[in-house]
Amino acid sequence: RELTEAERQRVLNPVYERPNALHPLAARRLRDIAESIQDIDREHLRVTDRLGNVRLSASATDDKRWDIKLPGRPADYWDSLFIHNHQVDSFSHLDVAAAIGRKMYEIQATEVDGGRRFRLQRPAAGWPRRSTGEVIHAYAQALADVRSLRYPVRKDDAEGMEAWLRNRQHWTMEVLADRLHLRYTSE
């Protein structure tokens, strides 16, 4: 689709709220959990209460190293803090849909190299009232818009391609946070 100049500027310079600070005890516990799950070989997840006490945990299997079936019931995630590791970059469309659909308080992703940690937190007014399909569609549209403006146009642009591969989901999440009025950050 062709973006207007205003839409182009909003994709390149999105406006959104940052998450509120967590309780200091929860913040410390989640930092410790983030360090403990930095594993380049497989995905790990932890679900905690609002003070960072672990309620659920799971790790990927040998045959599906970066794909975890969420443990427990959807109600187990209500108002929880969810943290998992990513090889690189921010949230996927499924992460966002799970956070909204399971009514989590916050979802975090930490890069396995200890680089960035991404946070998506429930807005003060609550999560948007959208179906999983609508959330996935909004994510896909944000990604398409980001790709149209940030994907390197020259095949020999190694630096641009590296930036794209490292940041495409983060840039998409910034646009999605703007459009759906979400609280998001990269730390």
C-alpha positions as CSV (number, residue, x, y, z in Angstrom):
1,R,0.0,0.0,0.0
2,E,1.1,3.6,-0.6
3,L,1.7,5.5,2.6
4,T,0.9,9.2,3.0
5,E,3.7,11.5,4.2
6,A,2.0,11.6,7.6
7,E,1.9,7.8,7.7
8,R,5.6,7.6,6.6
9,Q,6.6,9.9,9.4
10,R,4.6,7.9,11.9
11,V,6.3,4.7,10.8
12,L,9.8,6.2,11.0
13,N,9.0,8.2,14.2
14,P,6.3,6.3,16.1
15,V,4.8,7.8,19.3
16,Y,3.9,5.5,22.2
17,E,4.1,5.2,26.0
18,R,6.8,3.4,27.8
19,P,6.0,0.8,30.4
20,N,5.6,1.8,34.0
21,A,8.4,0.7,36.4
22,L,7.8,-2.7,38.0
23,H,8.0,-3.1,41.8
24,P,11.7,-3.1,42.7
25,L,11.7,-6.7,43.9
26,A,10.0,-7.9,40.7
27,A,12.4,-5.9,38.5
28,R,15.4,-7.4,40.3
29,R,13.9,-10.9,40.1
30,L,13.1,-10.5,36.4
31,R,16.7,-9.3,35.7
32,D,18.0,-12.4,37.4
33,I,15.6,-14.6,35.4
34,A,16.7,-12.9,32.2
35,E,20.3,-13.7,33.0
36,S,19.4,-17.3,33.8
37,I,17.6,-18.0,30.5
38,Q,20.2,-16.5,28.1
39,D,20.8,-19.7,26.2
40,I,21.9,-19.7,22.5
41,D,20.6,-23.2,22.0
42,R,16.9,-23.0,22.9
43,E,14.0,-21.0,24.1
44,H,13.0,-20.8,27.8
45,L,10.1,-19.1,29.5
46,R,9.1,-18.1,33.0
47,V,5.7,-16.8,34.2
48,T,5.7,-15.0,37.5
49,D,3.3,-13.1,39.7
50,R,3.6,-9.3,39.9
51,L,6.4,-9.7,42.5
52,G,8.5,-11.9,40.3
53,N,7.8,-15.3,42.0
54,V,7.9,-18.0,39.3
55,R,4.5,-19.8,38.8
56,L,5.2,-21.6,35.5
57,S,8.3,-22.4,33.5
58,A,9.1,-24.3,30.3
59,S,12.0,-25.0,28.0
60,A,12.0,-26.0,24.3
61,T,12.7,-29.6,23.4
62,D,15.6,-30.8,21.3
63,D,13.5,-31.2,18.2
64,K,11.9,-27.7,18.5
65,R,14.5,-25.5,20.0
66,W,12.8,-22.2,19.4
67,D,9.2,-23.2,19.8
68,I,7.5,-23.7,23.2
69,K,3.9,-24.7,23.8
70,L,2.7,-22.4,26.6
71,P,2.2,-24.4,29.8
72,G,-0.8,-24.2,32.0
73,R,-4.2,-22.7,31.3
74,P,-4.9,-19.3,29.9
75,A,-6.2,-18.2,33.3
76,D,-2.7,-18.9,34.7
77,Y,-1.3,-15.9,32.7
78,W,-3.9,-13.3,33.9
79,D,-2.0,-10.3,35.4
80,S,1.3,-12.1,35.2
81,L,4.8,-11.2,34.2
82,F,6.0,-13.4,31.3
83,I,9.7,-13.5,30.3
84,H,11.4,-15.6,27.6
85,N,14.5,-15.5,25.5
86,H,14.9,-14.7,21.9
87,Q,17.9,-15.3,19.6
88,V,17.7,-11.7,18.5
89,D,15.2,-8.9,18.3
90,S,11.8,-8.1,19.8
91,F,8.3,-9.7,20.0
92,S,6.7,-11.8,17.3
93,H,3.0,-11.6,16.3
94,L,2.3,-14.6,18.4
95,D,4.0,-13.1,21.5
96,V,1.8,-10.0,21.2
97,A,-1.4,-12.1,20.6
98,A,-0.6,-14.2,23.6
99,A,0.0,-11.2,25.9
100,I,-3.3,-9.6,24.9
101,G,-5.3,-12.8,24.7
102,R,-4.1,-14.2,28.0
103,K,-4.4,-10.8,29.7
104,M,-0.8,-10.7,31.0
105,Y,0.3,-7.6,32.8
106,E,3.6,-7.6,31.0
107,I,5.6,-9.7,28.5
108,Q,9.4,-9.5,28.2
109,A,11.9,-10.9,25.8
110,T,15.6,-11.0,26.4
111,E,18.2,-11.5,23.7
112,V,20.4,-14.6,24.3
113,D,23.6,-12.5,24.1
114,G,22.5,-10.4,27.0
115,G,22.0,-7.4,24.7
116,R,18.5,-5.9,24.8
117,R,15.4,-6.7,26.8
118,F,12.1,-5.8,25.4
119,R,9.0,-5.0,27.4
120,L,5.3,-4.8,26.4
121,Q,3.0,-3.8,29.2
122,R,-0.8,-3.7,29.5
123,P,-1.9,-0.1,29.0
124,A,-3.7,1.8,31.8
125,A,-7.0,1.4,29.9
126,G,-6.4,-2.3,29.4
127,W,-5.4,-4.3,26.4
128,P,-7.1,-3.4,23.1
129,R,-10.3,-5.4,22.5
130,R,-9.2,-7.2,19.5
131,S,-9.3,-10.8,18.4
132,T,-6.1,-12.8,17.9
133,G,-6.7,-12.6,14.2
134,E,-7.0,-8.8,14.4
135,V,-3.8,-8.5,16.5
136,I,-1.9,-10.7,14.0
137,H,-3.2,-8.6,11.1
138,A,-2.3,-5.3,12.8
139,Y,1.2,-6.8,13.4
140,A,1.5,-7.9,9.8
141,Q,0.5,-4.5,8.5
142,A,3.0,-2.7,10.8
143,L,5.7,-5.1,9.6
144,A,4.8,-4.5,5.9
145,D,4.9,-0.7,6.5
146,V,8.2,-0.9,8.3
147,R,9.7,-3.1,5.5
148,S,8.5,-0.7,2.8
149,L,10.6,2.1,4.5
150,R,13.5,0.4,6.2
151,Y,14.4,-2.7,4.2
152,P,17.8,-2.1,2.4
153,V,17.2,-1.3,-1.3
154,R,20.8,-2.2,-2.4
155,K,21.9,-5.8,-2.4
156,D,25.4,-4.8,-1.4
157,D,24.2,-2.9,1.7
158,A,25.6,-5.2,4.3
159,E,25.3,-2.7,7.1
160,G,21.6,-1.9,6.2
161,M,20.8,-5.6,6.0
162,E,22.4,-6.3,9.4
163,A,20.4,-3.4,10.9
164,W,17.2,-4.9,9.3
165,L,17.8,-8.4,10.6
166,R,18.6,-7.1,14.1
167,N,15.8,-4.6,14.4
168,R,12.8,-5.4,12.2
169,Q,10.6,-6.8,15.0
170,H,11.6,-3.9,17.3
171,W,10.7,-1.3,14.6
172,T,7.5,-3.2,14.0
173,M,6.7,-3.2,17.7
174,E,7.2,0.5,17.9
175,V,4.7,1.1,15.1
176,L,2.3,-1.4,16.6
177,A,2.6,0.3,20.0
178,D,1.8,3.6,18.3
179,R,-1.2,2.2,16.4
180,L,-2.7,0.1,19.2
181,H,-1.8,2.5,22.1
182,L,0.5,0.0,23.8
183,R,3.3,0.5,26.4
184,Y,6.5,-0.7,24.9
185,T,10.3,-0.3,25.2
186,S,13.7,-1.7,24.5
187,E,16.2,-1.6,27.3
